[in-house]
Amino acid sequence: MKRRTAIRNVIFFSAGTVLLPACMNQDNKVSIALKNLSVTGEQEKLLAELSEFILPTTTVPGAKQLASHQFILMMVDDCYKKEDQEKFGKGLQGFNDFSKMKTGDSFVNADASKRTALLKLIEAEENIPEDIKTFYDAAKRLTIQNFTGSKYYLTEIRKYEMVPSRFHGCFPVASKS
């Protein structure tokens, strides 16, 4: 073996060992690029489960099919003020701990009855930390906003028309006698 070939192989091998761990750790990354929020993959999964529980899949597409969790993250990252983004981030971080404290399970691992009880408790506003309440209200509002702005809703449910009203050229006019 020539010396150049050996050096090249050593460089390729060392570069591979450096890059391989970065490629393997995909569970902790967010699926969209965020500028202002710092969210982990687990937190994104929690947000996806929360939005799916708010708007489940039935005969109409649910929140996961409409990628509501990505819409929520994008809207908070792009459109919210800095202090509102911080409240949302703190609420997102504390939501799972709050779920464990109230139901004994994380929100992702809890069954439907525990999730329902937790969300009813949050909506009843009984001794709820402000950041968790802010996070839940924003997630719920943005999930519904994503659904009502989706192509499915505007074409199948609301029957969106490009022009504000239809033009009826041949409309009978009653004559006065």
N, C-alpha and C positions, 0 to 999 in steps of 0.2 A: 504494500500500500504506500502510496506517495504521501509526503508530508502535507501537502495542500489538501488532499482529500481527507486526511485524518483531522486536520484543523477544522475544515468545513463541517464534518460530521459532529465534532464536539460542539461547535457553535449551534448547529441545528438542534442537537440533543438538549443543550442547556437552555436554549430559547423555548423549546417545547415544555421543559419542566417548569419554567417560569410562567408560561401562559396557560398551562393546563388547569391549575387551580382556579384561575379567574373564569375560565369557561365552565367549570363544573358547578360553581356557586350561583346558579340561576334562580333558586327558590327565593332568595332574599331581595330580588330586584323588582322594581315596579315596571309594568308593561308600557307605560308612556313616560316621556321625558317631562320632568317638572323643574321649574326654575326656582320657585320660592318655597315649596313644601318639601319636607324630608319625610318620605313614607317608605316603609319596608314592604316586602312582598307579603308578609303575614298580615300587615295592616290593610293592604289592598284586598286580600282575601276576606278579611273581616268585613270590609266595606261592601264587597260583592255579596256576601251572605246577608248582610243587613238590608241592602237594597232589594235583593231577591225575596226576602221575607216581607218587605213592605209591598212589593209588587210581584207576586209569584206567577209562574208560568201556568196558564190554564189554556183555554182555547185561543187566548191572545198571547203574544210574546211577553215573557217576563223581563225583569230587570237585567238578568244576566245575558239574555239574548240581545238586548238593546245596548249592552255595555254601559249600564248606568253608572257603575263604579268609576269607570274611566271618565265619563262625563262629569261626575261630581268632582273628581280630582282636578280635572282641567278647569272647570269653572271656578273652584276655590283658588287654584293657583293663578289664574289669569285675571279674575274679576273682583276678588275680595280685597279689602284693605289689609294692610300688614297686621294690624291687631286682630282682625277677624280671622285671618289665616292662622295666627298663633293660637287663638281660642279653639279653632277647628282642629289643629294639630294636637293640642293638649287633650281635647275631648276624644279624639281618635285613639290616643295613647292610653287614656284612662278608661275607655269604654269596656275593654276586655276585663280589666281588673274590677270594675264596677259590676260587671256581669258575674264574675267569680264570687264576689262578695255577696250579691243578692240571691243568686240561683245555685251557687256551688259548682258551676261549670263555666268554661269560656263560652262566648256567644256562638262560636263556630261549632263547638262540640255539643251544645245544649240541644235538647229535643224541642219540638214545636210548642209544647205547653209552657216550658220554661222561658222560651223566647217571647211568647205572647205575654206572660206575666211580667217580664222585665220591661217590655215596651209599654204596657199599660201603666206600670209604675212610673216610668219616665214621663209619659203624657199626663199623668195625674199631678205631676210636679210636687211630689212629697219628698222633701229633703234630698233633692237631686243637686249635685254640684253643677255650677253654672256652665262650666266648659263642656260637660257631658250633655247637658240639655241643649246647648248651642250646637254641638256637633250633631246630635240626633235630629234637631229641627232642620238644620241645613241639609243633612243627608236625605231626609224625608221629602223636603220641598224640591230638592234638585232631582230626586228620583222621579217624582211626579212630573216635573217640568220636562225631563228627558222623554218620558212616555208620551206626554201630550204634544211634544214637538217631533215625535218620530214619524217616519213615512207611513208605517202601519196605521197609526192613529189618525193621521190626516187624510189618508185615502180610504180606509175601511170603516172607520167609526164616525168621523166628523164629516166626511165627504167634502174635503177642501176644494174650493173653486178658485181659480186664478183671478177672476174678475169678481168684485164684491157682490154683484147681484146679476141675475140672468136678465137678458133682454128678451122680452116677449113682443115681437113685432105685430103679431096678429092676435090682439086681445080684444074680446068683444066689449063694446061700450053700450051701456044701456041708454036708450034715448028717452027723453022726457016727453010725455004726451000731454 
